[in-house]
Amino acid sequence: MPKRYACPSEVEPLVTLMLGSLAGYTNRAIARSTSRENVTRSYVVTVGRPEFEPLPLSPDRLSRDGTSGHGKPVGKPDSTLRQVFITTLERERVAPPQMAAESDRPSGRNVVYLQGFHWLFLTRTEDEWRLALLFTQIGTYPTKQSPTPPRESSQGVIGQAIQTWLRDCNAGAIPPAKSDRFFNKTR
């Protein structure tokens, strides 16, 4: 019988533990969703330090139509929702348009770095954590232009990676962190 670990019951240790392996989970989600013919090769290089200070929410602020983004009315704000902000740095190799039909030659590709700004809404039920919503903005790195407007991205690769990691954590498959090597609080 595999050893089971307890998923943290508080959001800060949960997210800190998750971010240590989120790049790997995301890269596997990218690999599963990418066809060999795709001319863009993307992967997450790193995930930044989380921010836990929530923004005040009113019932109509989660989406323009007053729903949670999934068509469900928001009503009054849910006290079990925990907001977390994270960033990702992604590296993409993009073939110039004239090379799109040619073979995948690294020498013929341009490298672009993108920074993702992610606003997570996590909720804890009696026995597990779930991703309620995820909004994402994408910008260039280093900053050369404004990021995209926020979009609901729970079904995107970062959302899929978070949901897969939470599934594994809830199942007791994620060991506790051996150290705080990812987020040194003395910086």
TORKOL-4160 file (C-alpha; in steps of 0.2 Angstrom, whole numbers, padded with zeros to 4 digits, m for minus):
187
<pt num="1" X="0000" Y="0000" Z="0000"/>
<pt num="2" X="0008" Y="0017" Z="m0005"/>
<pt num="3" X="0011" Y="0029" Z="0009"/>
<pt num="4" X="m0002" Y="0042" Z="0010"/>
<pt num="5" X="0002" Y="0060" Z="0015"/>
<pt num="6" X="m0010" Y="0073" Z="0022"/>
<pt num="7" X="m0014" Y="0088" Z="0010"/>
<pt num="8" X="m0011" Y="0105" Z="0020"/>
<pt num="9" X="m0027" Y="0111" Z="0027"/>
<pt num="10" X="m0021" Y="0130" Z="0026"/>
<pt num="11" X="m0020" Y="0138" Z="0009"/>
<pt num="12" X="m0002" Y="0146" Z="0011"/>
<pt num="13" X="0007" Y="0129" Z="0015"/>
<pt num="14" X="m0004" Y="0121" Z="0001"/>
<pt num="15" X="0001" Y="0134" Z="m0012"/>
<pt num="16" X="0019" Y="0134" Z="m0007"/>
<pt num="17" X="0020" Y="0115" Z="m0008"/>
<pt num="18" X="0011" Y="0116" Z="m0025"/>
<pt num="19" X="0022" Y="0129" Z="m0033"/>
<pt num="20" X="0037" Y="0118" Z="m0030"/>
<pt num="21" X="0031" Y="0106" Z="m0043"/>
<pt num="22" X="0018" Y="0116" Z="m0053"/>
<pt num="23" X="0030" Y="0119" Z="m0068"/>
<pt num="24" X="0032" Y="0100" Z="m0070"/>
<pt num="25" X="0014" Y="0097" Z="m0069"/>
<pt num="26" X="0011" Y="0111" Z="m0082"/>
<pt num="27" X="0024" Y="0105" Z="m0094"/>
<pt num="28" X="0016" Y="0088" Z="m0094"/>
<pt num="29" X="m0001" Y="0096" Z="m0097"/>
<pt num="30" X="0007" Y="0105" Z="m0112"/>
<pt num="31" X="0014" Y="0089" Z="m0118"/>
<pt num="32" X="m0003" Y="0080" Z="m0118"/>
<pt num="33" X="m0012" Y="0095" Z="m0127"/>
<pt num="34" X="0001" Y="0098" Z="m0140"/>
<pt num="35" X="0001" Y="0089" Z="m0157"/>
<pt num="36" X="0018" Y="0085" Z="m0166"/>
<pt num="37" X="0012" Y="0097" Z="m0180"/>
<pt num="38" X="0011" Y="0112" Z="m0168"/>
<pt num="39" X="0024" Y="0125" Z="m0173"/>
<pt num="40" X="0025" Y="0132" Z="m0156"/>
<pt num="41" X="0035" Y="0123" Z="m0143"/>
<pt num="42" X="0031" Y="0130" Z="m0125"/>
<pt num="43" X="0036" Y="0126" Z="m0108"/>
<pt num="44" X="0035" Y="0134" Z="m0091"/>
<pt num="45" X="0053" Y="0139" Z="m0085"/>
<pt num="46" X="0048" Y="0144" Z="m0067"/>
<pt num="47" X="0034" Y="0149" Z="m0055"/>
<pt num="48" X="0035" Y="0164" Z="m0045"/>
<pt num="49" X="0032" Y="0168" Z="m0026"/>
<pt num="50" X="0014" Y="0168" Z="m0022"/>
<pt num="51" X="0004" Y="0183" Z="m0015"/>
<pt num="52" X="m0010" Y="0179" Z="m0003"/>
<pt num="53" X="m0017" Y="0196" Z="0000"/>
<pt num="54" X="m0035" Y="0195" Z="m0007"/>
<pt num="55" X="m0044" Y="0208" Z="m0017"/>
<pt num="56" X="m0061" Y="0214" Z="m0011"/>
<pt num="57" X="m0074" Y="0206" Z="m0021"/>
<pt num="58" X="m0092" Y="0211" Z="m0024"/>
<pt num="59" X="m0105" Y="0198" Z="m0031"/>
<pt num="60" X="m0104" Y="0205" Z="m0049"/>
<pt num="61" X="m0085" Y="0206" Z="m0050"/>
<pt num="62" X="m0081" Y="0188" Z="m0055"/>
<pt num="63" X="m0088" Y="0190" Z="m0073"/>
<pt num="64" X="m0097" Y="0202" Z="m0083"/>
<pt num="65" X="m0114" Y="0192" Z="m0083"/>
<pt num="66" X="m0114" Y="0190" Z="m0064"/>
<pt num="67" X="m0109" Y="0172" Z="m0064"/>
<pt num="68" X="m0094" Y="0163" Z="m0058"/>
<pt num="69" X="m0088" Y="0160" Z="m0075"/>
<pt num="70" X="m0096" Y="0144" Z="m0077"/>
<pt num="71" X="m0114" Y="0151" Z="m0078"/>
<pt num="72" X="m0118" Y="0149" Z="m0060"/>
<pt num="73" X="m0125" Y="0164" Z="m0051"/>
<pt num="74" X="m0112" Y="0171" Z="m0038"/>
<pt num="75" X="m0124" Y="0177" Z="m0025"/>
<pt num="76" X="m0115" Y="0184" Z="m0010"/>
<pt num="77" X="m0096" Y="0181" Z="m0009"/>
<pt num="78" X="m0091" Y="0163" Z="m0003"/>
<pt num="79" X="m0081" Y="0164" Z="0013"/>
<pt num="80" X="m0072" Y="0148" Z="0009"/>
<pt num="81" X="m0064" Y="0155" Z="m0007"/>
<pt num="82" X="m0046" Y="0159" Z="m0005"/>
<pt num="83" X="m0037" Y="0170" Z="m0017"/>
<pt num="84" X="m0019" Y="0168" Z="m0023"/>
<pt num="85" X="m0009" Y="0177" Z="m0035"/>
<pt num="86" X="0006" Y="0168" Z="m0044"/>
<pt num="87" X="0016" Y="0172" Z="m0059"/>
<pt num="88" X="0024" Y="0160" Z="m0072"/>
<pt num="89" X="0038" Y="0162" Z="m0084"/>
<pt num="90" X="0036" Y="0152" Z="m0100"/>
<pt num="91" X="0048" Y="0150" Z="m0115"/>
<pt num="92" X="0041" Y="0147" Z="m0132"/>
<pt num="93" X="0050" Y="0142" Z="m0148"/>
<pt num="94" X="0040" Y="0149" Z="m0162"/>
<pt num="95" X="0044" Y="0145" Z="m0180"/>
<pt num="96" X="0044" Y="0160" Z="m0192"/>
<pt num="97" X="0028" Y="0159" Z="m0204"/>
<pt num="98" X="0039" Y="0154" Z="m0219"/>
<pt num="99" X="0046" Y="0139" Z="m0209"/>
<pt num="100" X="0029" Y="0132" Z="m0202"/>
<pt num="101" X="0028" Y="0118" Z="m0215"/>
<pt num="102" X="0047" Y="0113" Z="m0213"/>
<pt num="103" X="0054" Y="0101" Z="m0200"/>
<pt num="104" X="0056" Y="0105" Z="m0182"/>
<pt num="105" X="0073" Y="0113" Z="m0183"/>
<pt num="106" X="0078" Y="0122" Z="m0167"/>
<pt num="107" X="0090" Y="0133" Z="m0177"/>
<pt num="108" X="0075" Y="0140" Z="m0187"/>
<pt num="109" X="0065" Y="0146" Z="m0172"/>
<pt num="110" X="0063" Y="0162" Z="m0162"/>
<pt num="111" X="0063" Y="0161" Z="m0143"/>
<pt num="112" X="0050" Y="0171" Z="m0134"/>
<pt num="113" X="0048" Y="0173" Z="m0116"/>
<pt num="114" X="0030" Y="0176" Z="m0109"/>
<pt num="115" X="0025" Y="0180" Z="m0091"/>
<pt num="116" X="0009" Y="0173" Z="m0085"/>
<pt num="117" X="m0001" Y="0182" Z="m0071"/>
<pt num="118" X="m0013" Y="0170" Z="m0063"/>
<pt num="119" X="m0027" Y="0174" Z="m0050"/>
<pt num="120" X="m0032" Y="0158" Z="m0042"/>
<pt num="121" X="m0048" Y="0155" Z="m0032"/>
<pt num="122" X="m0046" Y="0139" Z="m0021"/>
<pt num="123" X="m0059" Y="0132" Z="m0010"/>
<pt num="124" X="m0058" Y="0119" Z="0003"/>
<pt num="125" X="m0073" Y="0107" Z="0006"/>
<pt num="126" X="m0073" Y="0095" Z="0022"/>
<pt num="127" X="m0060" Y="0084" Z="0015"/>
<pt num="128" X="m0052" Y="0091" Z="m0001"/>
<pt num="129" X="m0046" Y="0107" Z="m0010"/>
<pt num="130" X="m0053" Y="0112" Z="m0027"/>
<pt num="131" X="m0049" Y="0125" Z="m0040"/>
<pt num="132" X="m0065" Y="0136" Z="m0041"/>
<pt num="133" X="m0059" Y="0149" Z="m0054"/>
<pt num="134" X="m0043" Y="0154" Z="m0062"/>
<pt num="135" X="m0040" Y="0170" Z="m0072"/>
<pt num="136" X="m0025" Y="0173" Z="m0082"/>
<pt num="137" X="m0016" Y="0188" Z="m0090"/>
<pt num="138" X="m0001" Y="0185" Z="m0102"/>
<pt num="139" X="0013" Y="0198" Z="m0105"/>
<pt num="140" X="0030" Y="0198" Z="m0113"/>
<pt num="141" X="0046" Y="0196" Z="m0103"/>
<pt num="142" X="0054" Y="0207" Z="m0101"/>
<pt num="143" X="0040" Y="0219" Z="m0101"/>
<pt num="144" X="0038" Y="0227" Z="m0119"/>
<pt num="145" X="0019" Y="0229" Z="m0120"/>
<pt num="146" X="0004" Y="0228" Z="m0109"/>
<pt num="147" X="m0002" Y="0211" Z="m0104"/>
<pt num="148" X="m0018" Y="0204" Z="m0111"/>
<pt num="149" X="m0035" Y="0207" Z="m0102"/>
<pt num="150" X="m0039" Y="0194" Z="m0089"/>
<pt num="151" X="m0048" Y="0178" Z="m0095"/>
<pt num="152" X="m0055" Y="0164" Z="m0086"/>
<pt num="153" X="m0043" Y="0150" Z="m0089"/>
<pt num="154" X="m0048" Y="0135" Z="m0077"/>
<pt num="155" X="m0048" Y="0123" Z="m0092"/>
<pt num="156" X="m0031" Y="0130" Z="m0099"/>
<pt num="157" X="m0014" Y="0121" Z="m0096"/>
<pt num="158" X="m0011" Y="0130" Z="m0079"/>
<pt num="159" X="m0029" Y="0126" Z="m0073"/>
<pt num="160" X="m0027" Y="0108" Z="m0079"/>
<pt num="161" X="m0010" Y="0107" Z="m0070"/>
<pt num="162" X="m0017" Y="0115" Z="m0054"/>
<pt num="163" X="m0032" Y="0103" Z="m0054"/>
<pt num="164" X="m0021" Y="0088" Z="m0057"/>
<pt num="165" X="m0009" Y="0093" Z="m0043"/>
<pt num="166" X="m0024" Y="0096" Z="m0031"/>
<pt num="167" X="m0031" Y="0078" Z="m0036"/>
<pt num="168" X="m0014" Y="0071" Z="m0031"/>
<pt num="169" X="m0013" Y="0080" Z="m0015"/>
<pt num="170" X="m0031" Y="0076" Z="m0010"/>
<pt num="171" X="m0027" Y="0058" Z="m0014"/>
<pt num="172" X="m0012" Y="0059" Z="m0002"/>
<pt num="173" X="0001" Y="0056" Z="m0016"/>
<pt num="174" X="0011" Y="0073" Z="m0013"/>
<pt num="175" X="0024" Y="0072" Z="0001"/>
<pt num="176" X="0027" Y="0087" Z="0012"/>
<pt num="177" X="0041" Y="0099" Z="0007"/>
<pt num="178" X="0058" Y="0094" Z="0015"/>
<pt num="179" X="0063" Y="0112" Z="0016"/>
<pt num="180" X="0057" Y="0130" Z="0011"/>
<pt num="181" X="0070" Y="0130" Z="m0003"/>
<pt num="182" X="0058" Y="0137" Z="m0015"/>
<pt num="183" X="0052" Y="0152" Z="m0005"/>
<pt num="184" X="0065" Y="0159" Z="0007"/>
<pt num="185" X="0056" Y="0171" Z="0018"/>
<pt num="186" X="0072" Y="0180" Z="0023"/>
<pt num="187" X="0073" Y="0188" Z="0005"/>
